[in-house]
Amino acid sequence: MVKLEPVTGDPAQLKEAYGCFPSGVTALCALDGDEPVGMAASAFTCVSIEPGLVSVCLRNSSSTWPRLRGARRLGVSVLAEHQGDACRALSVKTGDRFAGVDWSAGAAGAVFVPGAVAWLECSTEEELPAGDHTIALLAVHALRIDPGRRPLIFHGSRFGRLLAA
């Protein structure tokens, strides 16, 4: 029998448990005027094939999501294993998140990080409240993949990579 601990209300307890689940890392970016705005997000998942939908979970306290949510198009870059530095840069709380990060903008204002595993051009379909986060449901309008690259993995509060079986 597996003995479970009660949830205590200490955020560190849940963070540690959630950190046991490895996830990929995405960059969610768009132009705000002529300026790129973006953030790293590991709480990203595929939702539907028909229609093409993905979701990302964002902290309610985020100052970046309010700048991204109304963008005509959002760029989602699934970061590759060599892009840990770009992920760290896009995760900083203050300063220029794009310092040292290559980026390119699509015609509709989505911003993409070159060298990623996949790129999705999306728009915000719906937002759902979820505790201290918001779940953003994104409609996928266009995509490109590079299956020869391997994804960046986030596990146990550290970056890692997939190993061939």
trRosetta pair geometry for C-beta under 8 A, 3 or more apart (Angstrom, degrees):
i j d omega theta_ij theta_ji phi_ij phi_ji
5 8 7.7 -29 147 -35 108 97
5 13 7.7 -120 105 -161 130 129
7 13 6.6 159 -144 108 64 135
7 14 6.8 34 -140 -67 110 100
8 13 5.6 114 34 -14 102 160
10 13 4.6 89 79 -10 95 106
10 14 7.9 171 92 0 58 80
11 14 6.1 -61 -157 42 44 103
11 15 6.0 45 150 -23 75 109
12 15 5.5 -55 -141 39 33 115
12 16 6.2 36 159 -22 66 105
13 16 6.1 -58 -155 33 25 109
13 17 6.7 19 151 -13 61 108
14 17 5.5 -55 -147 39 37 110
14 18 5.9 34 156 -17 71 107
15 18 5.8 -56 -142 41 28 108
15 19 6.1 35 154 -27 63 109
16 19 5.6 -53 -148 32 29 117
16 20 7.5 44 149 -33 57 91
17 20 6.0 -41 -170 7 38 115
18 21 6.2 -55 -173 28 49 107
19 155 7.0 108 176 -174 71 42
19 156 5.0 92 156 -105 110 33
19 157 5.5 -20 -135 -31 139 77
20 155 7.8 22 -161 -162 19 85
20 156 7.2 48 -91 -74 40 78
21 155 7.7 -133 103 -122 25 82
22 153 5.2 -2 -175 -175 116 112
22 154 6.9 155 -155 77 63 44
22 155 3.8 -23 -101 -83 88 115
22 160 7.2 -67 -131 56 124 125
23 42 4.5 110 94 172 128 97
23 43 7.1 -9 179 -84 169 37
23 44 7.3 131 173 42 120 74
23 153 7.2 147 76 -155 29 65
23 154 5.4 -22 65 59 81 95
23 155 7.5 154 18 -72 56 69
24 42 7.1 179 90 -143 38 72
24 44 6.7 -68 78 66 95 113
24 78 5.9 -7 157 -157 138 98
24 79 7.4 163 173 48 87 76
24 151 4.8 -45 -124 169 109 141
24 152 6.8 97 -157 73 67 63
24 153 6.5 -52 -97 -103 48 55
24 154 7.5 69 168 13 8 88
25 40 6.0 -9 -176 -170 106 106
25 41 7.5 151 -160 78 60 36
25 42 5.0 -34 -103 -93 71 85
25 78 7.8 122 79 -160 45 54
25 79 4.8 -30 90 42 95 123
25 83 8.0 -158 87 92 120 106
25 87 5.3 10 147 -118 147 138
25 151 7.6 155 31 173 70 96
25 152 4.8 -45 38 94 115 112
25 153 7.5 177 -12 -114 95 10
25 154 5.2 95 -63 -27 107 115
25 159 7.6 -39 -18 -115 148 96
26 40 7.1 150 82 -158 45 56
26 41 5.1 -25 67 66 95 86
26 42 7.4 161 18 -90 73 33
26 44 4.6 50 4 -28 134 165
26 56 7.0 -102 67 -105 140 125
26 76 5.3 -14 -173 -168 131 89
26 77 6.4 147 -161 73 70 47
26 78 5.5 -37 -100 -98 84 51
26 79 6.5 -175 -107 -8 25 86
27 38 5.6 18 178 176 95 131
27 39 7.4 166 -153 85 58 31
27 40 5.9 -37 -98 -99 64 61
27 41 7.7 142 -106 20 17 78
27 75 7.5 -5 105 110 90 95
27 76 7.3 156 76 -155 51 41
27 77 4.3 -4 51 54 102 104
27 79 6.1 91 -20 -58 95 104
27 86 7.0 -51 -68 141 139 111
27 87 7.3 -128 -69 -100 95 64
27 90 5.4 -99 -123 -131 101 175
27 113 4.9 65 47 -12 154 132
27 116 7.4 -121 26 -89 111 137
28 38 6.2 165 84 -152 47 78
28 39 5.5 -16 58 62 95 81
28 40 7.8 144 15 -117 79 12
28 41 5.3 23 -10 4 119 127
28 56 6.1 100 -73 -176 147 176
28 68 6.4 59 136 -167 104 161
28 74 6.1 -4 -169 177 84 121
28 75 7.4 159 -154 83 36 55
28 76 5.7 -5 -102 -103 70 74
29 36 5.9 4 -175 -173 117 100
29 37 6.6 167 -149 86 68 45
29 38 3.2 -16 -99 -96 94 119
29 39 7.6 170 -74 20 68 48
29 68 7.6 -101 -130 -115 20 122
29 74 7.2 136 68 -165 29 72
29 75 4.9 -27 69 64 83 103
29 77 7.1 0 19 2 114 107
29 90 7.7 -83 -69 -133 113 130
29 103 6.8 -106 143 -141 160 133
29 110 7.4 93 92 -177 73 60
29 111 3.7 -78 127 77 111 109
29 112 7.1 -177 67 -68 120 23
29 113 7.2 108 11 -37 146 89
30 36 7.6 166 92 -148 23 61
30 37 6.0 -18 66 60 69 91
30 38 7.3 146 15 -78 48 77
30 68 5.4 132 25 -135 119 79
30 71 3.6 -8 161 -134 165 166
30 72 8.0 158 -158 45 131 60
30 73 6.7 165 -121 93 111 54
30 74 5.0 -67 -58 -111 116 59
30 75 6.3 159 -77 10 60 81
30 109 5.5 36 -168 141 91 94
30 110 5.8 -50 -108 -116 77 41
30 111 5.5 -170 -96 5 15 96
31 34 6.7 -25 -165 -134 116 18
31 35 6.8 129 -158 68 68 37
31 36 6.1 -50 -98 -94 60 52
31 37 7.3 109 -146 14 14 84
31 71 7.2 129 55 -136 54 120
31 105 5.4 38 -51 -130 120 138
31 109 4.3 -111 40 -154 105 84
31 110 7.9 -50 -1 -12 85 7
31 111 6.0 130 -47 -51 67 107
32 35 5.2 -32 67 72 84 93
32 36 7.8 96 18 -158 78 9
32 37 4.5 42 -10 -16 118 129
32 67 5.3 -32 -84 179 146 108
32 68 8.0 -82 -62 -78 109 50
32 71 7.4 -85 -78 -87 70 105
36 98 5.2 87 78 -68 124 152
36 103 5.4 60 -111 108 166 161
36 105 7.1 -143 -87 -71 99 108
36 111 4.7 111 -135 -122 105 161
37 64 6.3 171 171 -154 101 89
37 67 4.8 -103 172 123 162 129
37 68 6.0 -151 109 -70 116 84
37 111 7.7 149 47 15 48 146
38 64 7.2 -3 124 -170 12 135
38 68 7.6 87 -104 -86 41 127
38 75 8.0 -38 -104 68 119 100
38 90 5.4 -52 115 -141 105 112
38 97 6.0 -154 68 112 83 137
38 98 7.0 90 33 -69 116 96
38 103 7.8 -166 -15 -110 151 146
38 111 6.1 -106 -64 84 122 132
39 58 7.9 81 93 -125 151 107
39 62 7.1 -3 -99 -154 168 127
39 64 4.5 132 -50 106 126 158
39 65 7.3 -42 14 -59 153 69
39 68 7.4 -97 12 -30 109 149
39 90 5.8 139 -151 164 21 95
39 91 7.3 79 -162 -96 68 47
39 97 7.4 -56 -87 -158 49 164
40 79 7.8 -9 -131 -25 101 144
40 87 4.8 84 -115 -158 145 73
40 88 8.0 15 -26 -55 156 15
40 90 4.3 119 -41 98 89 109
40 91 4.5 -37 31 -66 127 89
41 44 5.4 100 116 -49 104 105
41 56 4.9 34 145 -161 155 120
41 57 7.4 161 -166 58 114 55
41 58 6.9 -50 -112 -86 129 79
42 154 4.6 -63 -120 50 146 148
43 56 6.3 106 94 -164 75 57
43 57 3.7 -52 122 45 136 106
43 58 7.9 -162 69 -54 120 40
43 133 7.5 -46 102 -155 164 156
44 54 6.7 10 -174 168 89 116
44 55 7.2 174 -149 91 47 50
44 56 4.8 -10 -101 -102 79 84
44 57 7.9 -138 -65 15 42 71
44 76 7.4 147 -146 -159 143 127
45 54 6.8 177 91 -161 37 76
45 55 5.6 -8 58 57 83 91
46 53 7.9 112 -172 91 55 57
46 54 5.6 -48 -111 -109 45 83
47 53 4.2 -54 73 106 118 100
47 54 5.8 168 5 -114 94 22
47 55 5.1 83 -53 -18 124 99
47 137 6.7 -19 2 -136 172 92
48 51 6.1 48 112 68 124 49
48 52 6.8 -174 95 -130 79 15
48 53 4.1 35 40 37 102 105
49 52 6.6 -10 -162 -92 31 61
51 139 6.6 -13 132 -137 127 96
51 140 8.0 176 150 43 84 81
52 139 6.7 88 86 -168 78 59
52 140 3.6 -78 131 55 120 112
52 141 7.9 -172 78 -51 129 25
53 125 6.6 -49 -124 13 107 160
53 137 5.9 -9 -168 -174 118 94
53 138 6.8 145 -157 75 63 48
53 139 6.1 -36 -99 -101 73 50
53 140 6.8 -147 -78 -3 21 92
54 76 6.9 -91 81 32 153 177
54 120 6.6 65 4 122 148 169
54 122 6.8 -82 44 -100 110 147
54 137 7.9 159 83 -157 36 50
54 138 5.1 -21 66 63 83 103
54 140 6.2 75 -6 -54 101 109
55 135 5.5 -3 -172 -176 123 97
55 136 6.5 156 -155 80 66 50
55 137 5.3 -29 -98 -100 90 58
55 138 6.8 165 -95 14 33 81
56 76 7.7 -163 -51 -113 135 125
56 135 7.7 158 79 -155 34 54
56 136 5.2 -14 61 58 83 102
56 138 6.8 26 4 -12 99 124
57 130 6.8 -72 -132 72 107 140
57 133 4.7 18 -180 167 99 143
57 134 7.3 160 -154 78 56 39
57 135 5.5 -28 -99 -99 75 67
57 136 7.7 177 -90 17 24 74
58 62 5.2 -55 171 -1 103 153
58 65 4.6 104 163 -82 152 145
58 133 6.1 142 71 -160 34 86
58 134 5.2 -23 64 59 91 89
58 136 6.0 30 0 -12 118 114
59 62 4.7 128 70 -40 84 90
59 65 7.8 -176 62 -10 60 134
59 132 6.6 -15 -143 141 73 89
59 133 5.8 -58 -98 -104 35 74
60 132 5.6 -116 13 -176 112 52
60 133 6.3 -140 -30 -103 79 19
60 134 5.9 109 -86 -27 71 94
61 132 7.7 -11 -11 180 97 96
62 65 4.1 69 100 2 132 107
62 66 7.3 168 104 -8 85 78
63 66 6.8 -49 -164 30 38 109
63 67 7.6 33 145 -11 61 109
64 67 5.7 -66 -163 39 43 110
64 68 6.2 29 149 -14 77 113
65 68 5.5 -65 -141 43 36 106
65 69 5.8 47 164 -42 74 102
65 134 7.1 142 159 56 161 129
65 136 7.5 -161 -150 -47 119 140
66 69 6.1 -35 -130 14 28 116
68 71 5.5 -39 -165 -6 50 121
68 74 6.1 62 -180 -110 104 116
69 124 5.4 41 -162 -62 66 162
69 127 7.2 -2 -140 -63 128 137
69 136 7.1 -135 -112 -116 92 134
70 124 7.6 -48 -81 24 25 140
71 74 5.4 112 78 -69 128 75
71 109 5.8 -153 -170 119 102 126
71 110 7.5 117 144 -86 131 58
71 123 7.8 -143 96 -126 74 69
71 124 7.8 108 52 -12 72 106
72 108 5.3 -123 110 174 117 94
72 109 5.2 94 50 39 103 132
72 123 6.9 -48 165 -110 40 110
73 106 6.5 -64 103 76 144 125
73 108 3.9 68 2 113 139 117
73 109 5.3 140 50 65 89 82
73 110 4.0 -67 124 -47 106 98
73 121 5.3 -8 -173 -174 123 96
73 122 6.9 131 -161 67 68 34
73 123 5.9 -60 -104 -74 52 83
73 141 7.0 -81 -123 39 110 141
74 110 5.7 52 125 -117 11 92
74 121 7.5 150 74 -160 45 48
74 122 4.8 -33 65 72 96 90
74 123 6.7 146 11 -97 89 31
74 124 7.1 77 -14 -44 131 77
74 138 6.5 -83 60 -136 132 133
75 105 7.9 -130 -32 -126 142 53
75 106 6.7 151 -78 1 114 113
75 110 3.6 122 -56 170 84 92
75 111 4.6 -138 28 65 137 38
75 112 4.4 -128 -170 -67 142 66
75 113 7.9 148 131 -7 126 65
75 119 6.6 -25 -164 -163 94 98
75 120 7.5 143 -160 76 46 52
75 121 6.3 -24 -101 -104 63 64
75 122 7.7 156 -93 24 15 81
76 119 7.0 150 81 -158 56 47
76 120 4.2 -9 58 57 109 100
76 121 7.9 -160 22 -73 78 19
76 122 5.8 33 -11 1 114 125
76 138 7.2 124 -40 111 137 162
77 112 5.2 125 -72 -155 113 68
77 113 4.0 167 105 35 172 94
77 116 4.0 -148 -176 -66 97 163
77 118 7.6 165 -155 87 44 48
77 119 5.4 -11 -104 -105 68 79
78 116 5.5 124 66 172 52 113
78 117 4.5 -63 100 62 105 100
78 118 4.2 25 29 50 124 89
78 119 7.5 -132 15 -65 77 36
78 120 7.8 63 -27 -7 96 99
78 151 6.1 -50 155 -118 104 110
79 83 4.2 -130 -169 83 104 134
79 86 6.5 -173 -130 82 125 118
79 87 5.6 54 -150 -66 177 108
79 113 6.8 -4 -98 84 83 143
79 116 5.5 -73 -104 -123 33 92
79 117 7.1 30 100 4 15 95
79 151 7.0 88 85 -158 55 71
79 152 4.3 -23 107 22 102 128
80 83 5.1 94 57 -6 68 112
80 115 5.8 -105 26 144 133 79
80 116 5.5 -176 -23 -140 90 33
80 117 5.0 141 -82 -46 79 81
80 146 7.9 -32 -78 80 128 122
80 149 4.4 -57 -119 169 127 129
80 150 6.5 91 -158 70 82 47
80 151 6.4 -94 -120 -116 41 32
80 152 6.0 73 111 -31 16 88
81 84 7.8 -4 174 -37 43 92
81 149 7.5 -168 13 175 86 85
81 150 4.7 6 -18 92 125 97
81 151 6.5 81 -52 106 77 20
81 152 5.1 158 -99 -82 35 60
81 153 7.5 0 -105 0 87 78
81 161 4.3 47 -137 -111 131 111
81 162 7.6 -114 -77 21 129 75
82 115 7.1 -79 75 163 111 126
82 152 7.8 -112 28 -74 28 102
83 86 4.4 -37 -173 37 91 120
83 87 6.0 99 127 -26 84 92
83 113 6.9 95 -150 141 146 136
83 115 6.3 151 -72 108 117 115
83 116 6.9 -6 -28 -95 163 66
83 152 5.6 -97 60 -45 88 139
84 87 5.5 -55 -149 35 34 114
84 88 6.4 35 153 -20 67 103
84 152 6.2 167 -70 -137 68 131
84 159 4.5 145 -114 108 118 179
85 88 5.7 -51 -148 35 33 112
85 89 6.4 35 153 -20 65 105
85 100 7.1 -74 146 130 116 126
86 89 5.7 -53 -148 36 32 113
86 90 6.3 24 156 -12 66 109
86 100 7.9 -146 -95 114 64 86
86 101 4.8 106 -133 -122 88 101
86 102 7.9 -56 -103 34 128 70
86 113 5.9 113 170 -159 149 143
87 90 5.9 -61 -145 43 29 105
87 91 6.2 26 154 -22 63 115
87 152 6.4 -160 -40 131 144 162
87 159 7.1 138 64 -89 148 130
88 91 5.6 -67 -149 37 29 113
88 92 7.3 50 154 -47 63 85
89 92 6.3 -31 -161 -8 35 110
89 97 5.7 121 147 -171 76 56
89 98 7.1 99 144 -102 123 15
89 99 6.4 -147 -153 63 123 71
89 100 5.9 -152 -95 71 153 102
89 101 5.0 -168 93 -48 147 117
90 97 5.0 69 -119 179 45 113
90 98 7.8 44 -89 -77 78 54
90 101 6.6 83 -53 -92 92 164
91 97 7.8 135 15 -135 23 108
92 95 5.5 -32 125 55 141 107
92 97 5.8 -169 48 -100 96 76
95 99 7.0 -49 151 2 106 133
96 99 4.2 93 95 -37 112 101
97 101 7.2 -18 139 14 64 144
98 101 4.8 -104 -150 56 54 109
98 103 6.0 -54 -142 -5 119 136
101 113 6.6 -54 177 -121 105 108
102 113 6.7 105 83 -155 73 66
102 114 5.1 -49 116 39 124 108
102 115 7.2 83 66 3 128 116
103 111 5.3 6 -180 -178 124 105
103 112 6.7 150 -158 76 71 39
103 113 5.8 -42 -101 -94 74 57
103 114 7.4 -172 -109 -4 22 82
104 111 7.3 162 83 -153 31 62
104 112 5.6 -23 64 62 81 91
104 114 6.2 63 -2 -48 112 102
105 109 6.5 -24 -170 -140 112 29
105 110 6.9 152 -156 80 63 41
105 111 5.1 -32 -98 -97 75 71
105 112 7.6 160 -96 16 25 74
106 109 6.9 -34 72 38 79 21
106 110 4.4 11 32 55 121 92
106 111 7.7 -139 8 -71 77 27
106 112 6.8 68 -35 -13 96 111
106 121 6.1 -20 21 -106 171 130
108 121 7.0 90 56 -171 127 129
110 121 4.7 -141 -7 -128 170 89
110 122 7.5 115 -111 33 131 55
112 116 7.1 -113 -179 14 92 134
112 119 4.9 15 -135 -136 130 133
113 116 5.3 93 84 -46 90 115
115 149 7.6 143 175 -116 58 155
116 119 5.9 111 73 -63 131 83
116 146 7.3 134 95 30 53 119
116 149 7.4 154 142 95 28 157
117 145 7.0 -8 149 -155 64 75
117 146 5.9 -131 -153 63 36 86
117 147 7.7 57 -170 -101 85 31
117 149 4.7 -143 -101 91 71 112
117 150 7.1 -61 -94 125 123 8
117 151 4.9 -43 -25 -83 159 77
118 143 6.7 -4 -178 -171 100 105
118 144 7.0 175 -154 91 58 50
118 145 4.5 -13 -107 -111 92 76
118 146 7.0 -158 -72 24 49 67
119 143 6.4 164 88 -153 59 57
119 144 4.9 7 51 53 103 90
119 145 7.8 -160 24 -76 63 40
120 138 7.8 102 124 121 129 130
120 140 5.2 -63 -165 -128 116 103
120 142 7.6 153 -160 84 46 49
120 143 5.0 -12 -106 -103 65 95
121 140 7.4 99 69 -160 50 60
121 141 5.0 -63 100 65 95 97
121 142 4.2 12 40 54 121 93
121 143 7.0 -146 16 -68 74 48
122 138 3.9 25 172 168 140 118
122 139 6.0 150 -157 73 78 44
122 140 5.5 -39 -95 -96 88 50
122 141 6.5 163 -103 6 30 87
123 138 6.8 156 72 -157 27 76
123 139 5.3 -14 57 55 83 100
123 141 6.6 52 -7 -29 96 124
124 127 6.9 -4 -175 -49 118 93
124 136 6.0 -64 -128 -166 96 109
124 137 7.6 91 -164 73 59 55
124 138 6.2 -48 -101 -104 41 72
124 139 7.9 20 101 14 6 84
125 137 4.5 -67 68 108 109 95
125 138 6.1 160 1 -123 96 15
125 139 4.5 111 -65 -33 114 93
126 136 7.8 165 87 -156 45 46
126 137 4.4 8 56 47 87 121
127 134 5.3 -5 -170 177 107 117
127 135 7.0 152 -158 79 53 51
127 136 5.4 -19 -104 -103 81 66
127 137 7.3 -152 -74 17 31 78
128 134 6.9 147 71 -166 43 65
128 135 4.4 -16 60 59 100 103
128 137 7.0 57 -9 -22 105 105
129 134 6.2 -41 -107 -111 45 73
129 135 8.0 -29 50 19 3 81
130 133 5.0 -27 82 80 98 88
130 134 6.5 140 27 -117 86 20
130 135 4.9 62 -12 -23 136 100
140 143 6.3 6 -180 -51 118 113
146 149 4.8 41 109 6 108 111
150 161 6.1 59 124 -162 131 101
150 162 5.5 -139 -169 45 118 105
151 162 6.8 57 53 -11 81 118
152 159 5.9 -37 -172 -152 100 109
152 161 7.3 -51 -123 -92 43 71
153 159 6.8 121 73 -165 55 56
153 160 4.5 -45 80 73 109 82
153 161 6.0 163 18 -95 108 20
153 162 6.3 122 -37 -47 135 72
154 157 7.8 7 -178 -117 90 15
154 158 7.4 166 -151 83 57 29
154 159 6.1 -36 -96 -100 63 56
154 160 7.5 152 -96 21 16 81
155 158 6.5 -33 72 64 61 76
155 160 5.3 -30 34 17 111 130
